[in-house]
Amino acid sequence: PPPARETNNRTATPCMFPVRLTTRLLRLRKIGLETMATTVKPPTLPPYDTPMLRHQRSLPHLPVPPLQQTMDKYLKVAEPILSSQAFEATRKAVEEFRRPGGIGEKLQNLLEKRAETHTNWLSEWWDSAAYLAYRKPIPIHVSPGLAFPLEMTSNSADQRYWLRFAANYTHSALINTGRIASGQYPPDKAGDKYLCMVQYARLYGGCRIPQ
Protein backbone atom coordinates (compact mmCIF):
# COMPACT_ATOMS: atom_id res chain seq x y z
CA PRO A 1 0.00 0.00 0.00
CA PRO A 2 1.16 3.59 -0.61
CA PRO A 3 2.43 5.61 2.31
CA ALA A 4 0.24 8.13 4.04
CA ARG A 5 0.05 11.37 2.17
CA GLU A 6 -1.23 14.91 2.50
CA THR A 7 -4.14 15.80 0.22
CA ASN A 8 -4.48 19.05 -1.69
CA ASN A 9 -6.30 20.65 1.23
CA ARG A 10 -3.37 19.69 3.46
CA THR A 11 -5.42 17.23 5.48
CA ALA A 12 -3.31 14.24 6.39
CA THR A 13 -4.70 10.85 5.43
CA PRO A 14 -3.36 7.61 6.84
CA CYS A 15 -1.75 4.80 4.97
CA MET A 16 -4.64 2.43 4.41
CA PHE A 17 -2.63 -0.65 5.35
CA PRO A 18 -5.15 -2.11 7.85
CA VAL A 19 -8.14 -1.73 5.55
CA ARG A 20 -6.28 -2.90 2.47
CA LEU A 21 -4.80 -5.82 4.36
CA THR A 22 -8.31 -7.00 5.21
CA THR A 23 -9.43 -6.64 1.60
CA ARG A 24 -6.31 -8.35 0.25
CA LEU A 25 -6.68 -11.36 2.55
CA LEU A 26 -10.29 -11.85 1.53
CA ARG A 27 -9.31 -11.47 -2.14
CA LEU A 28 -6.46 -13.94 -1.74
CA ARG A 29 -8.81 -16.48 -0.27
CA LYS A 30 -11.07 -16.13 -3.31
CA ILE A 31 -8.14 -16.37 -5.71
CA GLY A 32 -6.76 -19.43 -3.97
CA LEU A 33 -10.04 -21.34 -4.03
CA GLU A 34 -11.59 -20.27 -7.32
CA THR A 35 -9.23 -18.62 -9.80
CA MET A 36 -6.32 -20.92 -9.08
CA ALA A 37 -8.35 -23.95 -10.13
CA THR A 38 -8.88 -22.56 -13.64
CA THR A 39 -5.83 -20.42 -14.39
CA VAL A 40 -2.97 -22.19 -12.65
CA LYS A 41 -1.22 -25.53 -12.88
CA PRO A 42 0.12 -26.00 -9.34
CA PRO A 43 3.47 -27.74 -8.95
CA THR A 44 3.78 -31.41 -8.08
CA LEU A 45 6.33 -32.20 -5.39
CA PRO A 46 8.56 -35.26 -5.62
CA PRO A 47 8.38 -37.79 -2.77
CA TYR A 48 9.75 -36.64 0.57
CA ASP A 49 12.21 -39.55 0.73
CA THR A 50 14.13 -38.26 -2.31
CA PRO A 51 17.48 -36.48 -1.79
CA MET A 52 16.04 -33.04 -2.52
CA LEU A 53 13.32 -33.20 0.14
CA ARG A 54 14.70 -35.66 2.66
CA HIS A 55 15.26 -32.90 5.24
CA GLN A 56 11.98 -31.11 4.56
CA ARG A 57 9.97 -32.51 7.47
CA SER A 58 12.63 -31.45 9.97
CA LEU A 59 12.49 -27.78 8.95
CA PRO A 60 10.56 -25.29 11.11
CA HIS A 61 7.21 -24.05 9.88
CA LEU A 62 6.78 -20.42 8.89
CA PRO A 63 5.55 -18.62 12.02
CA VAL A 64 2.84 -15.97 12.09
CA PRO A 65 4.35 -12.85 13.69
CA PRO A 66 2.34 -11.52 16.64
CA LEU A 67 -0.11 -8.82 15.63
CA GLN A 68 1.32 -6.18 17.97
CA GLN A 69 4.84 -6.86 16.72
CA THR A 70 3.70 -6.52 13.11
CA MET A 71 1.92 -3.23 13.81
CA ASP A 72 4.86 -1.82 15.78
CA LYS A 73 7.24 -2.68 12.95
CA TYR A 74 4.89 -1.14 10.41
CA LEU A 75 4.80 2.15 12.31
CA LYS A 76 8.57 2.07 12.71
CA VAL A 77 9.21 1.82 8.97
CA ALA A 78 6.41 4.27 8.07
CA GLU A 79 7.50 7.11 10.36
CA PRO A 80 10.70 8.17 8.50
CA ILE A 81 8.87 8.64 5.18
CA LEU A 82 5.77 10.46 6.47
CA SER A 83 5.05 13.99 7.57
CA SER A 84 4.14 14.38 11.23
CA GLN A 85 0.47 14.87 10.33
CA ALA A 86 0.37 11.87 8.02
CA PHE A 87 2.13 9.67 10.56
CA GLU A 88 -0.30 10.65 13.30
CA ALA A 89 -3.23 9.75 11.03
CA THR A 90 -1.57 6.43 10.21
CA ARG A 91 -0.89 5.74 13.88
CA LYS A 92 -4.56 6.25 14.71
CA ALA A 93 -5.62 3.88 11.92
CA VAL A 94 -3.19 1.24 13.18
CA GLU A 95 -4.43 1.61 16.76
CA GLU A 96 -7.98 1.08 15.57
CA PHE A 97 -6.92 -1.94 13.52
CA ARG A 98 -5.13 -3.67 16.41
CA ARG A 99 -7.46 -2.82 19.28
CA PRO A 100 -8.66 -5.79 21.38
CA GLY A 101 -11.58 -7.48 19.66
CA GLY A 102 -10.99 -5.54 16.44
CA ILE A 103 -10.59 -6.71 12.86
CA GLY A 104 -6.84 -7.11 13.34
CA GLU A 105 -7.32 -9.68 16.10
CA LYS A 106 -9.87 -11.58 14.05
CA LEU A 107 -7.57 -11.75 11.02
CA GLN A 108 -4.62 -12.73 13.22
CA ASN A 109 -6.63 -15.65 14.62
CA LEU A 110 -7.46 -16.81 11.10
CA LEU A 111 -3.79 -16.72 10.11
CA GLU A 112 -2.75 -18.64 13.22
CA LYS A 113 -5.36 -21.32 12.56
CA ARG A 114 -4.13 -21.64 8.98
CA ALA A 115 -0.54 -21.95 10.19
CA GLU A 116 -1.55 -24.95 12.31
CA THR A 117 -2.28 -26.98 9.18
CA HIS A 118 0.30 -25.55 6.74
CA THR A 119 4.08 -25.69 6.82
CA ASN A 120 4.02 -22.29 5.14
CA TRP A 121 0.77 -20.40 5.64
CA LEU A 122 1.72 -17.69 3.11
CA SER A 123 3.26 -19.46 0.11
CA GLU A 124 0.05 -20.60 -1.64
CA TRP A 125 -1.49 -17.15 -1.40
CA TRP A 126 1.71 -15.43 -2.42
CA ASP A 127 2.35 -17.64 -5.44
CA SER A 128 -1.23 -17.30 -6.60
CA ALA A 129 -1.74 -13.57 -6.07
CA ALA A 130 1.74 -12.34 -6.99
CA TYR A 131 2.54 -14.68 -9.87
CA LEU A 132 0.25 -17.45 -11.05
CA ALA A 133 -3.23 -15.90 -10.94
CA TYR A 134 -1.92 -12.56 -12.20
CA ARG A 135 -3.12 -12.23 -15.78
CA LYS A 136 -0.79 -9.55 -17.13
CA PRO A 137 2.58 -10.48 -18.74
CA ILE A 138 5.02 -11.45 -15.98
CA PRO A 139 8.08 -9.74 -17.56
CA ILE A 140 7.99 -6.03 -16.66
CA HIS A 141 4.86 -6.36 -14.48
CA VAL A 142 6.24 -8.93 -11.99
CA SER A 143 9.76 -10.06 -12.84
CA PRO A 144 11.58 -7.20 -14.58
CA GLY A 145 14.72 -9.02 -15.61
CA LEU A 146 17.02 -12.01 -15.47
CA ALA A 147 20.76 -11.75 -14.89
CA PHE A 148 23.27 -13.87 -16.80
CA PRO A 149 27.03 -14.12 -16.31
CA LEU A 150 28.91 -11.66 -18.50
CA GLU A 151 29.81 -13.30 -21.80
CA MET A 152 33.24 -12.19 -23.00
CA THR A 153 33.75 -13.54 -26.49
CA SER A 154 35.08 -12.41 -29.81
CA ASN A 155 32.04 -14.05 -31.42
CA SER A 156 29.50 -11.67 -29.92
CA ALA A 157 28.52 -10.38 -33.35
CA ASP A 158 27.93 -13.91 -34.66
CA GLN A 159 24.24 -14.78 -34.44
CA ARG A 160 25.09 -18.49 -34.49
CA TYR A 161 27.04 -18.08 -31.24
CA TRP A 162 24.00 -16.68 -29.45
CA LEU A 163 21.77 -19.39 -30.89
CA ARG A 164 24.13 -21.98 -29.38
CA PHE A 165 24.16 -20.04 -26.11
CA ALA A 166 20.34 -20.06 -25.97
CA ALA A 167 20.25 -23.76 -26.84
CA ASN A 168 22.78 -24.59 -24.12
CA TYR A 169 20.82 -22.55 -21.60
CA THR A 170 17.56 -24.29 -22.50
CA HIS A 171 19.24 -27.70 -22.37
CA SER A 172 20.68 -26.99 -18.91
CA ALA A 173 17.31 -25.72 -17.65
CA LEU A 174 15.64 -28.93 -18.83
CA ILE A 175 18.28 -31.06 -17.09
CA ASN A 176 17.63 -29.19 -13.85
CA THR A 177 13.88 -29.55 -14.37
CA GLY A 178 14.27 -33.31 -14.60
CA ARG A 179 16.47 -33.46 -11.49
CA ILE A 180 13.96 -31.38 -9.53
CA ALA A 181 10.92 -33.36 -10.74
CA SER A 182 12.59 -36.61 -9.71
CA GLY A 183 13.83 -35.20 -6.40
CA GLN A 184 17.50 -35.73 -7.26
CA TYR A 185 18.50 -32.07 -7.03
CA PRO A 186 20.83 -31.57 -4.03
CA PRO A 187 19.35 -29.62 -1.09
CA ASP A 188 20.62 -26.11 -0.38
CA LYS A 189 22.36 -25.29 2.87
CA ALA A 190 23.20 -22.14 4.81
CA GLY A 191 26.19 -23.13 6.88
CA ASP A 192 25.15 -26.45 8.44
CA LYS A 193 21.41 -25.74 8.16
CA TYR A 194 19.33 -27.23 5.36
CA LEU A 195 16.95 -24.90 3.53
CA CYS A 196 13.44 -25.42 2.20
CA MET A 197 13.54 -26.85 -1.32
CA VAL A 198 9.83 -26.58 -2.17
CA GLN A 199 10.47 -23.31 -4.01
CA TYR A 200 12.44 -25.22 -6.68
CA ALA A 201 9.41 -27.37 -7.48
CA ARG A 202 7.27 -24.23 -7.59
CA LEU A 203 9.69 -22.40 -9.88
CA TYR A 204 10.20 -25.27 -12.32
CA GLY A 205 6.91 -27.13 -11.94
CA GLY A 206 4.10 -24.56 -11.86
CA CYS A 207 2.66 -22.49 -14.67
CA ARG A 208 -0.17 -20.19 -15.60
CA ILE A 209 -2.78 -21.53 -18.00
CA PRO A 210 -3.13 -19.01 -20.87
CA GLN A 211 -6.52 -17.44 -21.45
N, C-alpha and C positions, 0 to 999 in steps of 0.2 A: 504493500500500500504506500501511497505517496506520503511524505512528511506533512505535518501540520503546516498550514500556510496562513497568511493574512489576506483577506479579501480586499476588493477595491475600496470598501468603506472602512478599511483598517480594523475590522472586527476579526479577532483571531478565531480560527476554527481548528478543532483538534484533528490529529491523524485518526482516521476512522478504522484503525486496526481492530478494536474489539468487534465492531459491527461487521466489518468485512470478513473477519476470521469466522464468525458464526455463519455468514452466508457461504463462504468458501467451503467450510466443512460439510454443510448440507449439500452443496453442489457436488463435492467430491464423492459423497455417498451415492448420489444419483449416477454420476459418471461410472463409478466402480461397478454398480449393479446392473445398469442398463446399457449405456453406450459401449462399455468395454466388451460386452458380449457380441456386438455387431461390428465394431470397428477395429478390434485389436486381436491379434493372435498372441496369447500369453506364452511365455517361455515354458519349456518342459525341462525340469531339473533331472540330471542323471541320478542314479541311486546313491544313497548316502554312504555306502561302503566302498565307493570308488576313491581313488587317491585324491581327487580334487575336493571332495566334500567329507572326507573321513574325520575331519576335526570339527565339522559344522555344529554338531549337537553339543559340543563342549563350550561353544562361544556364548558370551552373555547376550541376553536379549536387549533390544533397544529400549531404554527406560523412557518414561514420560516425565519430563521435568515438572517439579511442583509448580502449581499455578502462580503462587506469589513470587517465586524465583523468576519465572518467565516474565511476569509483569515488571518486576524490578529491573531486570536486564533490558527490557524494552525501553523503559523510561531513561535508563542510563545511556543507551546509544542514541536516543532521540534528542536528548537535551542539548548536545553540542551543535546540532544543525537547525535548531528552532529559535525563534525569537522568544523572549520571556513571556509574551502574551500567548503565543501559540503553544508553548510548552505547558503553561498553566491550564489551557483548555484541554490539551492532551492528557495531562495528569488527572484532571477531573473525569474524563471519559474512561481512563484506565481504572480509577477508583470505583466507578460505577460498575464496570465490567467485572471486577474481582471481588465485589462485596459479598459477604456471606449469604448464601442462598440465591445469588445472582446467576446470570447466564454463563459467566465464566466457570463457576463451580459445576454447573450442570454439564457443560462441555468437557471439563476436566475429568469428571466421573466417567463419561462415555469413552474418552481416550484411554483411561486406566483399565476399563473393562475390556476394551479391544486389545490392549497390550497383554492381558492375561491369556489370550488365545492365539497371539501372533508373536513370532520371534522378532519381527520388525513391524510395528503398528503403522508406520508411515509409508513404507516402500510401495505398496500396491497403489495407494492414492497418489503418491508422487509420480510414479511411472505413468499412471493413466492420465492425470491432469496435466503434467508438465511435458509429456512426450507422446504417449501412444494415442490418447483420445483427442489430441490437439490436431485440428484438421488443416491448418496452414502448413506450407512447406517448412520442414525442420531447419534446413540451412537458412541462415539469416535470422529467422524468427526464434529459433531455440538454440541451435548449435552453430555459432557463427563461423567456425573454421576448424581446420585439422592441421596439426603441425607435423612435418616430416623432417627427417635429418637433412642437413644441407648437402646437396649433390654437387660435388666439385668434379666436373668432367669436361674434357675437350669436345665431347660429342653433344653438348647441350643444344646445338642448333639442328641436330639430326633427329627428325621426327621418329625414326625407327628406334632410336635409343629410348625415347620416352614411352613408346608403345611396349617395349620390353620391360621397362620399369613398371608400368601399370599392370602388365601381365604377371610379373613377379610378385607385386604387392597383392594382387587378387589371389594368386596361388597360395601365398603365405597365409592370407586371411582365411582361406578355405581349410588349410591344414589346421589352423588354430580352432576353427569352428568344429571340425571333427573331433579334435582332442577334448574340447569343452563338452560337446554333446555326449561323448562316451565317458566323461569324468576322468580322463587321463591327464588333464592339464595340471601341473604342479601347483599346490596351494601357496599363496603369498604369505610372507611373514614380515613383521616389524620387530626387529630384534629376535627374541625367542618366542614371540607371540604370533599365533596363526590368525589370519584375517578372514573375514567372510568372503566366500567365493561365489555367492549367489549372483552378484552383479555381473559376473562373466556370462552366466547363462541368460541373464536378462539382455545384456548387450548384444550377444551373438544369436540368441534364440527367440527374441520377440520381434514383432513387426506390426505396423499399422496396415489394415486392409483398405486399399484404395476405394474411394467412392466411385 
